[in-house]
């Protein structure tokens, strides 16, 4: 029996499937309230401080930083966990000497509408400093090395320790949490929709 070589020949079919997926109504995810988000970041940093393993210290430190930018930049879990060290530009010439960090989101979910490379600025000085602590220049590896399952497990652990498991928050709650925060700060829904869509 001959085996057909399909690799590289069904791109159109996959593109049609992606269009269909984008048309489906997605289920709403509970937004992570900002006070709980801050507690989660603080508890994650505490885990980093008290852990005896250098590897676990670094893992919790990176995890806490990703929690920060997940809300502030309204990133989807897939976009957050695919970030590489080289996707993050710390204050310098790229940000025109402003005290901001720039994050490149490569091949995001909404790439059809807004392009395969999108950018967002991190303006919070504390978050910029946290990024400076975990980002390694000229390192083309992923910032998060544990995979999606480990990230979700650590997220659930923090929720368990805070006794909020019944709220059913997941890493996907970071993005709507950020959107809710910015809406509460007075950003109009129309502008917020464009901002969330194209970062």
N, C-alpha and C positions, 0 to 999 in steps of 0.2 A: 504494500500500500504506500503510495507516494504521500509525503508530508508536504503540504503547501507552505511556502515561505511567506508569512504574513507580515513579518517585521518591516516596518516602514511603508506598508501598503494600505493601512487602514486609518490613516490620519484623519481623513474626512469623517469617517464613522465616529471616531473619538471626539472630534470637534462638535459634531451634531449631538452627541451624548452630553457633552459639557453644557451646551446651550440649553438642552432640556433640563439639566440639573439646576441651572440658574433660574429657570422659570418656575421651579417648584416653590411652594410656600414653605419657608423654613420655620421650625418651631422656635418660639421665643425662649431665650435663656435668661435666668434671673440675673439682673445686674448686681455686681458686687458693691455693696455700700462702702463709701470711702473710709468711715471709721474702722470697719472690719478689715479693709484692705491695708490700712496702716498697721493694725494689730498683726496681720499676717506677715507683713514685711519685718516688723520688729521681732516677732517670734522666730522667724527664719534667720535673722541676723544673730539672735541669741543662740540658736542651734550651732551656728558657725563659730561663735565665740567659745562655747563650752566643749565642743567636740575635740577629742584628742587626735583624731586622724586628720592629717593635713589634707588628704583627698576629700574627706567629708566637709572640712572647713570651707574649702574652695567651692565644693558643690553647693552648699547652702548659701554661700555668698553670691554665687552666680544666680541661683534660684531666686533669691530676694531681689536682685537687680532686675531680673526678667519680670518679676511681679510688678516692679515699679514701672518699667517702660511698657508693659502690657496694657496698663490702664492709661498712662499719660499719652501714649502714642496710639491707643485704640487698635492694638494688633490682634489678629486672630491667632489661636494657638499654633496652627501650622506655620504662619509667618514668623511668630516669635521663636519657635524652636529651630527654624532653618537659618536664623541669623548667624553669620560668620563674624569672626573678629574683624575681617577686612570690610565688612558692611558698615562698620561704625567709625565715623570720623570725629575725633575729638576736636575741641576748639583749636583753630589754626587757619590756614589759608583758605581751606574749602568753605569755611563758614564766615569768610571775610573778616577775620579777627574778632568776631563776636564771641561771647562766652557761651556758645551753644555747641551741642553735639549734633551731628547729622547721622541719620540711620537710613541706609538703603534697604528697601524691601524688594527682593528679587522674585519675579514670577509670582505675584500675589494672586489671590482668588479672583479679584476683579480686573485682571490684566486686560481683558477684552475692551473694557471701557476706558481704562486709565493708563494702560501701558505696562510693559513687562518689568520696568524698573521705576519704583516710586520712592519718594523720600519724605522724611518727617524730621522736624527739628525737636531736640530735647532742650528746653529752656530752663528747667529747674536746676539750679546750681548744685544742689545736693545729689540729684540723680546723675548729673554730669560727672561729679566726683566719684560716685559709685561705679559708673562705667569706666572711668579712668583706672579704677582698682582692678577690674576684671579683664579689660581688653588688652590683648597683646598685639603690638604692631607687627605687620607683615605676616601674621598667622592666618592662613586661609582655611583653618579648620572651623567647625561649628563652635559657637560660643557655649552651647549646651551639649554636653557629650553623653548624657544618660539616656537619650531617647524619650519618646512621648510617654511611654508607660511609666518610667521612673518619675518624670515630671508630674504626672497625674497622681502617682502614689504619694509623692511628697506634699502635693497640694491637699490631698485628702487627709494626710497625717496632720497638717496644720489645722484644717477644719475640725478634725476630731479633737485636737488639743484645745481648741477654742470652743468646743461643744456647739458647733453650728452645722453638723452633718445633715440635720433635718432640713436645712435650707436648700440643699441640693446645688450648692455652688460648684462649678467646675472651672478649669482654665478658660473655657469659653465665656465665663462671666466677666472676665477682665475687660473685654472690649465694650460690652454694653455698660459696664460700670464706669468706664471713662466717658462714654457718650452721655450718661446721666449726669456725671459730674460737670461736664462742660455746659450742658443744657441748664443746670442749676446756676451756673455762672453767668447766664444770660446770652449764650450763643444761640442765635435763631435756628430753628429746626432745618430750614432750607440750607443755611450755610453749614450746619453740622452734618447734614446728609452728604453734601459735596465733600466736606473735609474727611468724613469717615469713609466715603467711597474711594477717594483718591489720595488718602492720607494727607 
